[in-house]
Amino acid sequence: MPKKKEAVKKLRITLVKSVIGYSDKHKATIRALGLRRLNQSVEQVDSPVVRGMLMKVNHLVKVEEQEVQ
């Protein structure tokens, strides 16, 4: 019997504060998330890797959860 498809959770991540003055690790994490400029938003699949990156830079970003089917 085929498995039911689960709804994939996505996160909308928006850069709300500049990375100027923060460490190179924070800047690299923001770039790895796909963010380049202020108020830019990207969508990422919710995973432990992405959640860990967001915990590192939570003071620079705004995160909204979305469900996609």
C-alpha positions as a printed NumPy array, in Angstrom:
array([[ 0.   ,  0.   ,  0.   ],
       [ 1.489,  3.41 , -0.931],
       [ 2.366,  5.818,  1.817],
       [ 0.401,  9.006,  2.266],
       [ 2.144, 12.118,  1.079],
       [ 2.926, 14.365,  3.98 ],
       [ 2.66 , 18.102,  3.628],
       [ 6.129, 19.561,  3.189],
       [ 6.807, 22.376,  5.605],
       [ 8.604, 25.382,  4.238],
       [10.054, 28.386,  5.983],
       [ 9.947, 31.931,  4.625],
       [13.097, 33.626,  5.879],
       [13.504, 37.406,  5.649],
       [16.681, 39.342,  6.427],
       [15.558, 42.222,  8.675],
       [18.866, 43.463, 10.067],
       [22.176, 44.171,  8.357],
       [25.129, 41.84 ,  8.889],
       [27.57 , 44.744,  9.027],
       [29.469, 44.565, 12.302],
       [28.757, 40.878, 12.914],
       [31.235, 38.017, 12.71 ],
       [32.248, 36.34 ,  9.472],
       [30.469, 33.168, 10.604],
       [27.163, 35.044, 10.816],
       [27.729, 36.59 ,  7.385],
       [28.52 , 33.169,  5.898],
       [25.402, 31.655,  7.464],
       [23.2  , 34.381,  5.984],
       [24.762, 33.804,  2.544],
       [24.294, 30.03 ,  2.881],
       [20.596, 30.596,  3.546],
       [20.42 , 32.417,  0.201],
       [20.014, 35.955,  1.514],
       [21.931, 38.825, -0.051],
       [20.231, 42.1  ,  0.788],
       [18.045, 43.616,  3.463],
       [14.321, 42.721,  3.374],
       [14.964, 39.912,  0.886],
       [12.945, 36.752,  1.487],
       [13.711, 33.168,  0.54 ],
       [11.85 , 29.913,  1.047],
       [13.703, 26.925,  2.455],
       [12.485, 23.424,  3.29 ],
       [12.146, 22.947,  7.035],
       [14.976, 20.665,  8.167],
       [17.245, 20.333, 11.202],
       [20.143, 21.821,  9.215],
       [18.21 , 24.965,  8.308],
       [16.795, 25.244, 11.845],
       [20.343, 25.162, 13.256],
       [21.426, 27.92 , 10.886],
       [18.434, 30.017, 11.923],
       [19.226, 29.574, 15.609],
       [22.67 , 31.008, 14.919],
       [21.357, 34.181, 13.242],
       [17.89 , 34.531, 14.807],
       [18.621, 38.156, 15.749],
       [19.055, 39.053, 12.048],
       [16.115, 37.263, 10.431],
       [12.336, 36.838, 10.657],
       [10.966, 33.328, 10.101],
       [ 7.436, 32.364,  9.057],
       [ 6.25 , 28.759,  8.719],
       [ 4.261, 27.711,  5.657],
       [ 2.702, 24.408,  4.652],
       [ 2.917, 23.377,  1.018],
       [ 1.109, 20.368, -0.374]])
